[in-house]
Amino acid sequence: MKEKVVLAYSGGLDTTAIIPWLKENFDYEVVCVCIDVGQESELDGLEERAKLSGASKLYIEDVVDEFCDDYVVPCVQANAVYEYKYLLGTSMARPVIAKRLVEIARKEGAVAICHGATGKGNDQVRFELGIKALAPDIKIIAPWRSELWKLDSRESEIEYCKAHGIDLPFAADSSYSRDRNLWHISHEGLELEDPANAPNYDHLLVLGTHPEKAPDEAEEITMTFEQGIPKTINGEAMKVSDIIRTLNKLGGKHGIGIVDIVENRVVGMKSRGVYETPGGTILLEAHEQLEELILDRDTMTAKKDIANKFADIVYEGKWFTPLREACQAFIESTQKYVTGEVKFKLYKGNIIKMGTTSPYSMYSESIASFTTGDLYDHKDADGFINLFGLSLKVRAMKQGSFVELNDK
């Protein structure tokens, strides 16, 4: 009986070519596994294609709700954004994919897991860290890093498939390299490879429209959260995955969430890409809008630092680590009172605040208003400022007048 390998299968040209390559070079029985995290139409026709390419079996595993509830929600609660712009769409899907690959490998008794990530990207790191953390005994095969892999272009991959009796409808002409799930879609390649070029938005966008072509009428949205988890849109209760689907349609319609970024990859190089994250952008903005009403100053300050660390952890593929668990525990503790209602308008790429309410709001009009003073006496600020600025005053007295120093 042949040993089995589980292949992370997308149905694209790379992973299709990998099937006969694995059989030819390792004599494995190839079990394909496609993890559904919301790719939608990209899953059409995969079973026929996998078997035509020589796979013995294809699993299509729907993990959309697990992805949303266990991976997206913690990132939303953290307000995790990598390098100020990237909402981690591809990054946070990789650990749930790695987890399911390991589960299928155990079920099938496979000795290896194979992925089609290139040797230049982040995904090789994310997949392999996840697999190593969950199944250190299983061998990992990365064809793009193997000396046995001689296919260095789309043309060579197509010819390789044809030579093995696989005639599939893949064109040799270049197109954007994309990754899609329920949270976002990424675009790399073509004109984007030169940061001096403007993106060809007419050709590029998939989830929505550019703000310039968005409707001239704004659209008002109301959302509610309970303990940092989104619960309703315009009064309708939904599970998280349906909230993201709904917000994707609304955000896409109004040109929300289009980001053009040159980011620093884990492997050290810079990479330019365009991300569409319409629903995610709205969700993060709404969550932050509610938090600013509820969290105290010190907690918000500490949470910003943890959010940056959490984003780095997710981006670098370190989901299955004690540090991620510890950071998430802190984040979840801050969400206990993040409950309330958020209103905003969507208009030509903008999310415009329309009001926020919460039973746990720390905002007090009787304190903050310029016209009332029942709970705050202006004179109380005298002593506070004297103490708050004491070190500055002492320093000035020791060093001489700052005016004299500046005159010199």
N, C-alpha and C positions, 0 to 999 in steps of 0.2 A: 504494500500500500504506500502511495506517495505521501510525503509530508505536505502539510498545508501552509499556505501563506495567506494572510488577510490583507487585501489591498484597499486602501482608502480611495474609493472610486467616485469620480465626479461625472464621468461620461465624456469628458473633453478629450482632445487629441493625445495629450501627454499620458493620461492614465489608461487610455485605450491601447496605446503602443506598449505600455508597460506589461500588459497581460501576456502577450506572446514572448516578450523579453524575459519575464520571470520563468516561464515554462522552458524556454530554450536554454537559459543560463543556469537554472537551479533545479529544473525538473520538478517544480512544485505543482501541486493542485492549487489553482488560484480561486479564492473565495472573495468576491467583490463586496464591499460594504459602502453604501452611500448613506450618509447621515443627513437627514432632512432637517435643516435649521431654518427653512423658509425660502429655499431657492425657487419655489414655484415652478414655472414652465421649464426650467432647466432639468427637471427630473423626467420629462416626457421621453419615452422610448428607451430608457436606460436598460431595462431587462433584456430586450432583444439585442441591443448593442453589446452588452457585456458577454452574453452567451455566444454571439457571433464572433467575438474576439477571442474566445477560448476559455472563458471563466466557467467553472463548474456550477456556480451558484451566485446569486445576487441578493443581498439583503438591502432593503430600503427602510431605514429606521427613522420614524417620525419622533424627533425629540424637541419639537418646537416649544411646547409648553415648559418642559424641563429647562431648556435654554433660557426662556424668558424669566421663569420664576426663580431659578437657582443661580443664574449667571448675569443676566441683564439687570435684574432688580438690585442686587448688591452694588453694581456699578452706578446705577441711578442714585441710590441712597448715598453713595460716596461722593457723587458729583465728579466722577473720575473722568478726566480728559487728559490725553497724552499731548505734551508740548503745546498746551493751551488751545488746541484746535481739534485733534482727532478723537472721536467719540468711541474708539476701541471696537468698532463693529466686527472686524475679522478676528481681532485678538481674543475677545471674550467668547467666541464660538469654538475656538480650537480646543479648550479643555473638555468640553462636553463631547466633542467629536472623538478626542483621544480616549476618553472614558468608555464610550460605546465600542470603539474599535477593540479595546482590551476585553470587554465583556464578550464580544462575538468571537474573538480569538480563543478565549477560554472555552466557550461553548463548542467551538469547532475542533479544539485540540490543536490549534495552529502553533507552529514553532517560530513564526516570524510575522511581523507587521510591516507592510511596505507603504510608503507615501510618495507622492509625485512632486513634492516641494523642491524648488531649485536650491543650489548651494549658495545663492546670493541673498536669499530672503529671510524673513522672520519666521515663516511658518515651519521650516525644518526644526527650529529651536523649540517652538511651541509644541508641536506634535511629539517630539522626542522627549522633552522634559516630562510631558504628561504621561507618556508610555513608561518611561523609566521609573516615575514615581509610583505608578500603579501596578506595573508588571516588569520588574527588573530582570526577570529571567527570560523574557521574550526578545528574540533577535529583531533588530530594526534594519530594514533595507531602504536605502535612499539612492535610487538609480542615478540621479543627477550628480552624485558624488562618487559613483563607482567607475573604475577603470573599464569595466565591461560595457558601459553605456556610451555608444558612439553616435547617438542621434542628437545633433546639435542645432537642428532647425526644424521648422514645420514641414519643409519639403522632405527632409530625410525621414521624419517620423511617418509621413504619408506613404513614402516609398517602402518603408519597412513594413507597414501594415499591409500594403498591397502584396508584397512578397510573401506574406504569411496568409494570403487568401482573405484579407479583411479589406473590403472596399466600402469605405464609409464617406458620408457627405461632409468632409472637412475640406475647406479651401486653404490653399497655401498662402494666400495673400494675408498680410498682417492685419490685425485688429487690436483693439484695446484688450489688455489683460484685466479681467474683472473677477471680483469675488462678491457674491451676493448672499445675503441671508435676510431674515425678517427685519433686522435692525437697520441694515444699510446696504449700499453697493459701492465698491471701490473701482476706480479706473486708473490704469497705468499704461504707459507705452505711447506709441505714435508721437504726436506733437508734444505730449506731456514730458517726454524724456529730455527736452530742452527747457529749463525754467524761464528762458527768455520768451517762449511762445505763449500766447494766450490760448486757453482751452477752446476747442471747437464745440461749444455748448449745444449747437443745433444737432450735432452728430453724436454727442457724448451722453447726454442725460437720459436716464431710464425711468427713474421714480417720480420725476416731476418736471416742472418747467423753470426757466430762468426768471428771476424777479422782474426783468424788463417786460416779459410776456405774461406775467401773472394778472389776474383780474384787477380791474380798477376799483372794485368794491371790497372793503374789508369784511372779514368774517369773525364773529365773536364766539369764543369757546369758553365753557365752564368745566373745570375738572375738580374732582375731590381726591384726597389722599387719606389713608389711614396708616399711621405709623410708618410714613415714608413710602407706602406702596400705593400706586394709582388704583382707583376703584371705579370711578364713573367719568363719563364724558357727556355733557349736556343732560345730566340726570339719569342716564342709562348705565346700569351696572354691567361691567364686562370683566372677563379675565384679562390678565396682563397682555397676552398675545393679541387679543382682539383690540385692546386699547392701542397697541402699537400699530396694528393694521389700519385702524381708523385714523390715527394721527398721521400715518404715512400718506394717506389719501388727502387729508386736509393740508398737510404741510407741503406735499408735492404740488398741489394745486396753486399754492400761494408762493412758491419759490423759496421755501424755508430749508435751511440745513445744507447748502452747497458750500463745500470747503475745498480750497486749493492750497495744498501744503507741501513744503519740502521738509520731510521728517528725518530724524536720525534712526536708522535701523539698528537692531540689536547687534548685527554683525559688523557695524562700524561705518558703513557707507551712508550717504544721504540719498534719499529717494523722493521723487516728486509724484504726487498723485492727486486726484480729485475724488472726494467722498460725497455721496449723497446720503444724508441721514435726516430726512424730514421729520419723522415721528419722534426719533430720539432727541433731536434738538429741542422740540417743543416740550417733551417730557422732562428733560433736564432743566430747562428754563422754568417750567412750572414748579418743579420740586425746589429749586433754589429760591423762587419767589415766596414759597411757603416757609422755607427754613429761615429766611431773613426776618420773618415776623416772630419766630418761636425760639430759636437758639440764642443763648447768651453770648456775649462778646468773646469770652475766653474759649468757650466750646467751638465757636465758629472759627476762631483763629487756629486752634489745634486741628480742627477737622479739615481745613484747607491743606495743612501739611500732610495729613494722612491721605487726603484725596490724591495728592500728587504721588505719594508713595504707592498707593493702591493702583493708580494708573500705570506706573512703571512695572509693578508686579505683574499685572495682567498683560501688558504689552510684551514683556520679556518671557511669557509662558510659564510663570512661576505660580500658577493657580494652586497646585496641590502641594503647598508648603505651609509650615507653621506660621510664617510671617503673614501670609494672606489670611489665614484663619484668625490671627490676632488682630490684624487691622480691621477685618470684617466685624469682629466682636465689638471693637470700639465703635465702629460706624453704626451698628445695629443699636447700641446703647444710646446713641444720640437721636435715634428715630422714634423713641417712645412717645413723644408728644407731637411729632410732625404729622398732624391731622388737621384738615381744614379744606377750604374751598378757594380755588384760584380762578380768576377770570382774566382773559386777555383777547386781543384781536390779532389776527393774522393779516398782514398786508404787504405784498411785494417784498418778500424776504425778511420782513420784520415781525417780531413778536412784541406787541404793545400791551403793557399792563393796563388792566381795567378794574383792579381791586382784589384784595386778599383778606380772608377772614379765617379765624381759628379760635376754638374755645380755649386754646393754650397760648394765645398771643401774649407776648411780653410788652407789646406797645400800650402805653397808657397816655391818653390824650391829656389827662389832668396833670401829668408830669411834663410831657413834651411840649404842650401848647405854650406859645409866647404870652397868651392872655390870661392864663390861670396859674395859680401858685399854691394850691391847697396842699400838695404833697412835695413841693420843692421850693425852697427859699433861695433866691438868687444869691443871698449873702453867704450861703453855705459854700459857695465856690471859692471864697477867699482863702479859707484854710486849706482846701484841697489843692489849689494851684500853688500855694506856698510850699506845701510838702512835695507835690508832684515835681516842682521845679527846683527843689532845694539843692540838688547836686549841681545844677547849672549855675546857681547863684554862688555856691561855695567855690566852684572852679573859676568863675569870673573874679571873685575876690582874691584868690590866690595868684592868678596870672595877670591881674591888672585889667583895666577897662578894655572891653572888646573894641570900643571906638578907637582907642589909642592903638591897638594892634592893627586894626584895619587901615588906619592913617599911615602906618609904616609900610 
